[in-house]
Amino acid sequence: MEKEKLYTEFEELGQRLGVKIVKGKGDFAGGTCIVNDETVIVVNKMKPMEHRLKTLATSFLEYNLDDIYVIPVLRAYIEETRSLDL
């Protein structure tokens, strides 16, 4: 699956979970944070797509996705990230 489509799938997963994904520019890596008591995932749009996808996958590792339908390729990408982080 192409990277842009995978990114779109992450955005759709965020919507289903009620997690806001914020895109910004600056000198930061990105990840999960809390803004005004709301959990958001911040993605640096100046970073390469691979980095943005890894940021999203790592952030979604914090959520229980067992009872939520996630397309197989996206679930595999998230699980692959889990094994890389160990």
Secondary structure, DSSP 8 states (H G I E B T S, - for coil): --HHHHHHHHHHHHHHHT-EEEEE-SS--EEEEEETTEEEEEEETTS-HHHHHHHHHHHHTTS--TTS---HHHHHHHHHHHHHH-
